[in-house]
Amino acid sequence: MLKKTVRALYSKENFPQYFTVADLGCSSGPNTLSPTYEMIDAIVGLCRETGHAPPELLVFLNDLPSNDFNTGFRSLPDFYNMLKKEKGDDLGPCFIAGMPGSFLWQALS
Ligand SMILES: C[S@@+](CC[C@H](N)C(=O)[O-])C[C@H]1O[C@@H](n2cnc3c(N)ncnc32)[C@H](O)[C@@H]1O
């Protein structure tokens, strides 16, 4: 579904220079970076197919403040290394950040 969505969003005529995505409810554990990986894999695949330059990627990992974000952050160096090894120059700049807070809108009162 994620891959289909990326393809639908980014047609050949409308290829972005920047791509920002939020994973709402990323949790902490072995699955934390899975949606991010699938999204990156889809974008790199599309760039290879179409010959477009890879976009700059910004990923916000969101969850409640009680989530153990540090566990996810600690796995980032290995994740970046794996991406570099697997995707090489087909991967553009990629920044992953934590965004603690509820994904539900709340009035600040
Ligand atoms: C079932 S887990 C999904 C974990 C991960 N995305 C996965 O697919 O394995 C749901 C996650 O959503 C988070 N969550 C629940 N309500 C939330 C809210 N209002 N705002 C942000 N995160 C929330 C929980 O803390 C939990 O980590």
The ligand as a MOL file (V3000), in Angstrom:
LIG
                    3D

  0  0  0     0  0            999 V3000
M  V30 BEGIN CTAB
M  V30 COUNTS 27 29 0 0 0
M  V30 BEGIN ATOM
M  V30 1 C 0.2690 -0.8220 17.6910 0
M  V30 2 S 1.6020 0.2920 17.9600 0 CHG=1
M  V30 3 C 2.2450 0.3890 16.3020 0
M  V30 4 C 3.7180 0.3450 16.3070 0
M  V30 5 C 4.4060 0.3920 14.9560 0
M  V30 6 N 3.9310 1.4790 14.1320 0
M  V30 7 C 4.2580 -0.9280 14.2280 0
M  V30 8 O 3.5850 -0.9640 13.1880 0
M  V30 9 O 4.8250 -1.9250 14.6830 0 CHG=-1
M  V30 10 C 0.7900 1.8400 18.1290 0
M  V30 11 C 1.7040 2.9630 18.5670 0
M  V30 12 O 0.9600 4.1850 18.4730 0
M  V30 13 C 1.2850 4.9800 19.5870 0
M  V30 14 N 0.1710 5.9210 19.8200 0
M  V30 15 C -1.0670 5.6420 20.2780 0
M  V30 16 N -1.7970 6.7770 20.3640 0
M  V30 17 C -0.9900 7.7910 19.9230 0
M  V30 18 C -1.1850 9.1870 19.7940 0
M  V30 19 N -2.3250 9.7870 20.1050 0
M  V30 20 N -0.1650 9.9380 19.3040 0
M  V30 21 C 1.0250 9.3640 18.9640 0
M  V30 22 N 1.2580 8.0270 19.0850 0
M  V30 23 C 0.2590 7.2470 19.5800 0
M  V30 24 C 1.5040 4.0010 20.7160 0
M  V30 25 O 2.2900 4.5680 21.7510 0
M  V30 26 C 2.1870 2.8360 19.9930 0
M  V30 27 O 3.5930 2.9540 20.0370 0
M  V30 END ATOM
M  V30 BEGIN BOND
M  V30 1 1 1 2
M  V30 2 1 2 3
M  V30 3 1 2 10
M  V30 4 1 3 4
M  V30 5 1 4 5
M  V30 6 1 5 6
M  V30 7 1 5 7
M  V30 8 2 7 8
M  V30 9 1 7 9
M  V30 10 1 10 11
M  V30 11 1 11 12
M  V30 12 1 11 26
M  V30 13 1 12 13
M  V30 14 1 13 14
M  V30 15 1 13 24
M  V30 16 1 14 15
M  V30 17 1 14 23
M  V30 18 2 15 16
M  V30 19 1 16 17
M  V30 20 1 17 18
M  V30 21 2 17 23
M  V30 22 1 18 19
M  V30 23 2 18 20
M  V30 24 1 20 21
M  V30 25 2 21 22
M  V30 26 1 22 23
M  V30 27 1 24 25
M  V30 28 1 24 26
M  V30 29 1 26 27
M  V30 END BOND
M  V30 END CTAB
M  END
